[in-house]
Amino acid sequence: MAKSQTTIGITGMTCAACANRIEKGLNRMDGVEANVNLALERASVSYDSNVINAEKLEQKIIDLGYGIINNKGDEGISQSEYKRMEIKKQQLRLTAAIVLSLPLLWAMAGHFSFTSFIPVPALFMNAWFQLVLAAPVQFIIGWPFYVGAYKALRSGSANMDVLVALGTSAAFFYSLYVTLASLGASGHGANEVELYYETSAVLITLIVLGKLLEALAKGRSSEAIKTLMGLRAQTAVVVRNGEEQRVAIDDVLVGDKVLVKPGEKIPVDGIVLDGASTVDESMLTGESMPVDKRKGDTLIGATINKNGVLRMQADRIGRETTLAQIIKVVEEAQGSKAPIQRIADRISGIFVPIVTAIAAITFIIWYLFIESSNLGHALEKAIAVLVIACPCALGLATPTSIMAGSGRAAELGVLFKGGEHLESAHQVDTVVLDKTGTVTKGKPELTNVIVAEGYKEKELLSWVGAAERNSEHPVADALVTGIMARSIDLPAAQQFEAIPGYGIEATIEGRQLLIGTRKLMEKHGVSIESARSKQQELESEGKTVMLIAVNRQYGGMVAVADTVKESSAAAVAKLKEMGLDVIMLTGDNERTAMAIARQVGIERVLAEVLPEQKAKAIQELQAAGRKVAMVGDGMNDAPALAAANIGMAIGGGTDVAMEAADITLMRGDLNSISFAISMSRVTMANIKQNLFWALAYNVIGIPIAAAGFLAPWLAGAAMAFSSVSVVLNALRLQRMKA
């Protein structure tokens, strides 16, 4: 199966029922898995390209009665531009509706005793004058509701448009009937009949107002994407054929030499070739302190060079840059569906038919039993039921919170890969931390060299350096750097093998070298009794000791020390305050691990755990009923990250770890863990608030309307502002602080 993915912008959705209908329609197609997001007005579709293509997917959406606008843009119009145009149209519709409805609203003053002091011009009470004002509102400004209702009913379902069209049409056509019937009446006739033109016109005006406010608020909830896109540099200075040229960012090629002057944005991802400076990476990582950069250091596109001139080599451009990947992750997270959304989907799927039935029952009861034969009053109560019951708020409750929460988290350097991870992170009760590069800085230094009798330090170190420079482990890098700093030449290795969790085996100048843990020595029958006390002494100081054997004979040991990150102790304390258990998991020996753990306040340590056993250790915690978050940065952490309920990768770690994780902590700061979990907790609370009020609003409002205590225009106002209130509540998440 050839899996492909596409994102399709959709126009014409008015409520959750629309999104559900499109999603079900797409998912019925062979090889298709679709998720339709009402708040973002788009479908994220995974499909088998051997069975179906993107054009057929789009045609299916069109057949269901909705419009298509691709991210690339149809006829040169992007989805964001389309939304801007739609907002302008809504503003024009609202302006026209207000102008036409105001006289009708004024005329309502004549219907109530408590507003009888307001003078109402006789013309405003004339039925024909009201008809002339109400008809354009009903059939021009309100025409999209008829179109939406027709398309929904044609495809065998119902949505908000059906409720609005039914309610306003009932009011308008009843009033039209009464107006025509009054032609034969004596006296003033058309001025004395009971009309509901203002009901239909004011309802449509309020609904259009609500839709406009909702669109504006939804635009704010996706502000994070716009902010991230705005970070991108527009031009770059490249050096080609010895000449500096300023080119558009899209014209930068991999391998180009790029010049970055003080105050300029770093255009693409790359490596410093020459120069030294500090770089402000806060816009991507949330870290406020500038980072020192010199030859060999990595640069991230869109960050700002503060004070020195840097010459860099472009390594990642376009969609491969860190910024582009962040935008992709945020877009996917905002477009994904959290599991809690299923509750709203099930309810909204049956909502409109139930409400229509309740409205019909309300009409019958009022017409036959409460106010016998008073068609106008019975109709008014049924209209109020139809109008107040809108599934919009229900459909927006979850996606708007997910958008706002994941967007705010991204701004502060925490990337959730999907809405399901933003939801499930709040359930975590145990945080497991890898040691090297997570709790510690991951940049150990060579501190001690112990040489056994019969060996020379310089010679032994040359063999160790020659073997270790073939390894990618941080300890190996520290050994090689420390040995070369002593001006020791390194011979070539004839053979090399890394043994994960144990160390390495190599052949140097005809000698077999074993460099690694006590277990490695025991595995090869190397006696290390003479070294045990010194090893324990160094390990109790928090140093990592690597034993050395030459031709299966003990030759000495080297020790490296990795300093704890400044933020680790405070971060662990914060996690404990939140009621979380904190465990350190490491392949290092127990004494070294415990020494590091004591420095940061961790009581429980799982030490000497091989890479393949890390995932098993996570699974054992889960079997004990724990909800586990694993935090790591290395390739050997990937299985554990994937096995955990929530995998968190440190931003400075390997691509493999970040790919396996559910959440990426861009700052590399353990304080981001508590923020990620707090953001999940707050977002889930926000979603539950939205769902509660969306449901409570209908549970309370429908009976009140059916009982006759709610005028249709008040029901319309309540319906319009229910959706807006849900979106505004979600926007509170954008004030969350790290």
Buried (B, 14 or more C-beta within 10 A) or exposed (E): EEEBEBBBBBBBBBBBBBBBBBBBBBEEBEBBBBBBBBBBBBBBBEBBBEEBBBEEBBEBBEEBBBBBBBEEBBEEBBBBEBBBEBBEEBBEBBEBBBEBBBBBBBBBBBBEEEEEEEEBEEEBBBBEBBBEBBBBBBEEBBEBBBBBBBBBBEBEBBBBBBBBBBBBBBBBBBBBEBBEEBEEEEEEBBBEBBBBBBBBBBBBBBBBBBBBBBBBBBBBBBBBBEBBEEBBBEBBBBEEEEEEEEBEBEEBEEEBBBBBEEEBBBBBBBBBEEBBBBBBBBBBBBBEEBBEBEEEBBBBBBBBBBEBBBBBBBBBBEEEBBBBBBBEBBBBBBBBBBEBBEBBBEBBBEBBEBBBEBBBEBBEBBBEEBBEEEBBBBBBBBBBBBBBBBBBBBBBBBBBBBBBBBBBBBBBBBBBBBBBBBBBBBBBBBBBBBBBBBBBBBBBBBBBBBBBEEBEEBBBBBBBBBBBBBBEBBBBBBBBBBBBEEEBEBEEBEEBEBBEBBBBBBBBEEEBBBBBBBBBBEBBEBEBEEBEEBBEBBBEBBBBBBBBBBEEBBBBBBBBBBBBBEBBBBBBBBBBEBEBBBBBBBBBBBBBBBBBBEBBBBEEBBBBBBBEBBBBBBBEBBEEEBBBBBBBBBBBBBBBBBBBBBBBBBBBBBEBBBBBBBBBBBBBBBBBBBBBBBBBBBBBEBBBBBBEBBBEBBEEBBBBBBBBEBBBBBBBBBBBBBBBBBBBBBBBBBEBEB
